[in-house]
Amino acid sequence: MTPEEVIMEAARTGQVRCAEVLVKYFDHVRESLTNADWRPFQKSNRLDIAAVNGHLDVCIYWRMQFQGNTQMWWSFYLD
């Protein structure tokens, strides 16, 4: 599955309610991701996408403000 498909599946199963925003964000920075040592992209306060250790490892961090902080992580490992 592509990262986009994983995100959409998470939305379908109720794990994330903001899949369209996540997919759009991923599309926006996908061309900037390179196979390199830890290279974080923090273009918003909701999401963090990084390339790690010579393989593409996409980590999406989503923080919701709802009666305190709820923190969720999704990780995708691509050969």
Buried (B, 14 or more C-beta within 10 A) or exposed (E): EEBBEBBBEBBEEEEBEBBEBBBEBBEBEEEEBEEEEEEEBEEEEBBBBBBBEEEBBBBBBBEBEEEEEEEEEBEBEEE
